[in-house]
C-alpha cells in the first residue's frame, strides 16, 4: 500500500543561483523603470 507524500519542491529557495536570478530580475525592472522615466523626462523637455 502506498502512502501519500507531499511533492518535493523543484528547487531549494535558499540556493544562491536562484537569489542571483531574482536579483538580476529586480535590477532589470529598475533599469526599465529608469529608462521609461528618462524618456518621459526627455519628451517633457522638448515642449
C-alpha positions in Angstrom: 0.0 0.0 0.0 1.4 3.4 -0.9 1.4 6.3 1.4 0.7 9.9 0.4 3.8 12.1 0.4 3.9 15.8 -0.3 5.6 16.6 -3.5 9.2 17.9 -3.1 9.8 21.4 -4.2 11.7 21.6 -7.5 14.5 23.7 -6.1 15.6 24.9 -2.7 14.6 28.6 -2.3 17.9 29.3 -0.5 20.1 28.4 -3.4 22.5 31.1 -4.5 21.7 30.7 -8.2 18.0 31.5 -7.6 18.9 34.5 -5.5 21.2 35.7 -8.3 18.4 35.3 -10.8 16.0 37.2 -8.6 18.5 40.0 -8.0 19.1 40.2 -11.8 15.3 40.4 -12.5 14.9 43.2 -9.9 17.8 45.1 -11.4 16.3 44.7 -14.9 12.9 46.0 -13.7 14.6 49.0 -12.0 16.6 49.7 -15.2 13.5 49.6 -17.3 11.7 52.0 -15.0 14.7 54.3 -15.1 14.7 54.2 -18.9 11.0 55.0 -19.0 11.4 57.9 -16.6 14.3 59.2 -18.7 12.2 59.0 -21.9 9.3 60.8 -20.2 11.8 63.5 -18.9 13.2 63.9 -22.4 9.9 64.2 -24.1 8.6 66.6 -21.5 11.7 68.7 -22.1 11.0 69.1 -25.8 7.8 71.0 -25.3 
